[in-house]
Amino acid sequence: MNIRKFTVDSDEQVVVKVLREVLDLYRIAVSDEDAAFDEIAVRNETTEGNPLHVRTEAVFVGADGSTRTCSMESVARVGENPRSERHRLIKWNFYELLRAELDLPEAPWGILYGVRPSKIVHRWLDGGASREEVVARLRAEFGVGEDKAALLVDSSLYQRPFLQQSDSKTVSIYAGIPFCPSRCLYCSFPAFVLPGEKMLRRFTEVFFRDLAAVRQAVEQYGFRVQNIYVGGGTPTSLPDEVFDEVLRSLYDAFFSDALVEFCVEAGRPDSMTPAKLESMVRCHVNRVSANPQTMQARTLRRIGRRHEPEDIVRMYKDLRSAGIPCINMDVIIGLPGEDARDVEDTMKKIADLAPDDVTLHALALKKGSRLKENLSETELPDDATAREMFTAAMDAAKRMGLTPYYLYRQGYQSGQLENVGCCRPGAESMYNIQIMGERQTILGIGGAATSKIVSPTQKYLKTSFHPKEITVYLDKIDYYMEKRNRLLHEVYGEQEAF
């Protein structure tokens, strides 16, 4: 649906943002083309007090000039942050008014927005709420569908014992290798086709300086490294000898008896070699993410992958033969030209391999991807089909004996869905639990890496982002290392200077 104009009686960016998120939920765009309404205008009034009240009025001006005005008033929940509650109520009121006026269905996730919905669940659980109380609050305060609320709460409860295995001195390491053999159709990650030898050598020199600074920080602050995650990009796209250098440097810097997980992303079978397998075994890598995305040959070609389903099977068997104890496989739901039957076939072929962990990703249409830029030329499943596909995948994961244990969301996902990790007991990715929980400091090394430095009280975190552009990372590494060091000093207090 299109509307010609959308106006809000506020200059607050957050207010405009949350209202536009409601339009995005229902794919209502501001455009003159075939507009159903000439204008939708929104006005909000806040009555301060305990509790706070928010009244929202929406004016719908039809293309024929007709006007309809409706309003709704909601009351904030006592004990919550007043500013956050005001924004939630503004969004909730408009969501309910829009649904009533346009006869729209409940959105699967209601007005709950953001990558890490489990964070709010953990906060409520920390406050003593029961499972049933948290599900009820998600339903009442955010309009989350009953099945999504249950999935979110149950996966959050699964994580609790693992989150408790960390303290203020426990950290994880993320190593970003921003290179791939080729760029996939849907990819928006800051990744680049593998460069020539000169540029690659320059990258590794800077990477090792970056790593040395983090190693020094770990020693200075007395940190214990729980997890090492090597991601990208596709780390295995590196030449064999460079890949071995990277793994050995991480092993030498951070391996200890405290290490729980050493994970490497190996998403492309066309990038794997026997030498890389030997390097992983030698460095005690105990988890590999081998990501087929789909087992449909035509789809692999369409999204720009240079391998066949049989190559994925070969790589998986090679990893098992090498003794890698835990293997994850990623599947993307909603790829061009696929339907539920394709997903069922993909999941059957994956089930035959018996991976320890399967992560189901709903396709996200991201800026910077070739898919987003050429959307009109691509046949994508509609929302109803995407949900049917996701249900088929989840059903298959359950038949495999896998249990959902972490969940996150992205913007513009097919079917307004989510990403869910499912595993067998004992095969949980500790790193994935920690990165989604944001209760543990994670120190980022390499291209586009992010450091999230969590205060010892877990009441706040500070972030430091390495640049996405590889040349900026190489040229400005001293600035970004100093920024990370400064934030560590601010959070962890007075320590000996670097």
Order of alpha helices (4+ residues) and beta strands (2+ residues): beta-beta-alpha-beta-beta-beta-beta-alpha-alpha-alpha-alpha-beta-beta-beta-alpha-beta-alpha-beta-alpha-beta-alpha-alpha-beta-alpha-beta-alpha-alpha-beta-beta-alpha-beta-beta-beta-alpha-alpha
